[in-house]
Amino acid sequence: MNEAQIAQAIVTVSLLLIFGGLFIWGWKTGQFKNIEQTKYVIFKRPEDDGKSTQSPGKGEKP
């Protein structure tokens, strides 16, 4: 293996560790739980501000 291949392997392993660590951190902090709730928060209309601040739960209709 020449120097370029060694450098490429080091960069690849480093990126794998960084993104793997970020994935594990996100999993442990609950970033992937209840991903359906986001769509209700994003599309909330300004006139709905006074009605209800809770988004529909699992299985409920908006």
Beta strands, then each sheet from edge to edge (+ up, - down):
end
